[in-house]
Amino acid sequence: MRRLVTLWKARPWLTSAFLLACALTLFFAGRFVAYSVYWATHQEVPVEPWMTVGYVARSWGLEPRALDAEAGTPVPQVKGHPQTLEEIARDRGVPVAEVIAEVEAAVSRMRGPEPQE
């Protein structure tokens, strides 16, 4: 501890920059770990109304814009933000189950047939 105090007195700006770099490294490392753990546990989850097409694509390991094209859903730039499947259904005036079925069918087509055992 004495060394740190001595270093702080000798080079306060350098010590501050080092501590800031350490804090930023810990922050981004923590974010990376949290992100990795989240997506490792959310693979191939069933499609629900609160999800966006991008979330579904990420969960199923697909390209989001390709899933938009395959399912016939609007890209996020249409309204300036990603829409949930529920919002897409409301805009179309159809039940959300219909939009979910379209997205699920598009996911199935994009992933190809299931391997036979």
N, C-alpha and C positions, 0 to 999 in steps of 0.2 A: 504494500500500500504506500510505503514511503517513496518508492520509486515513481509511482504514478503522480504523487504530489510534486515530486522534484521535476518530473517531466512536464507537468502542467505549468509549473512556475517558469521553467526554462523556455518552453515552446507552446504557449497556450493556443495559438491558431492551428498549429500542426496537430496537437492533441485533439482539439475540437473536430478538425476535419477527419481524423482517424476514427473517433467515436461516432461521428455522423455516418461515415462509410460502414462501420460495423452495424449500426442500427438499421440502415437501409438494406444491407445484405440480409440481416435477420428477417426484416419485413418481407422482402421479396422471396426468400427461401420458404418462409411460412406460407405465403400465398401459393407458391408452387406446390407445396406438399398438400395443402388443403384442396386445391384444384385437382390434383392428381388422384387423391383419395376419393373425392366426390365422384369423378367420372369413372373411376375403377369400380365403384359400387352401383352405378346407375347405367349399366349396359343392358340394352334390349328391354327397356321397361315398357309396359303396355301404354298405348297412346291414350291420353286423357284430354278433356276440353281445355284445361289451363295451359297446356303446352303450346309452344310456337313450333313452326315447321323446322326451324333451326335446331331447337332442342331435340325434337324427334330424330332428326338426321344425325345429330351428334351422338345420341344414345345408341343408334343402330349402326354407326360407323359409315354414314353416307355423306355425300356432298349436299349441303343445304339447298343451293340453287338448283341442282339437278333434281332434288326431291320436289321443290316448288314446281318445276316444269313438268315433272312426271305426274304429280297430283293435281295440277291445274290451280294451285293456290297463288295468291299475289306475293310478289317479292317485297321485302321490308321497305323499299324505297317508295312504294305506292302511298303509304300514309306517313312515312318518315320514321316509323318504328316497327319492329316485328309484331305481327298480330297473333293473338292466340287463336286456336282453332275455333273457340267459342265466338270470337269477334268476326272471324271469316264467315261462320255460319250465319250470324246475325246480319252481316252485310248482304249475304246472298239470299236471306229469307228462307233458309232451309234448316231442318233440325241439325244439331251439332253431331248427332250420331252418323248422319250422312257424310259430313266432312271427315269425320274420324275414319269411316269405312273407306273413303277415297284415299286418304293418307296411308292407311294400313295396306290397301291394295297396291299402292305405288311402292311402298317399302318392300312388299313381297316380290313385285316385278323386278325391282332394282337388285335385290339380294339373290335372285335366281331360285331355282328349285332346291328344295331340301335334299340332302344326300340320302340315298336309300341304304338301309343297313342290311 
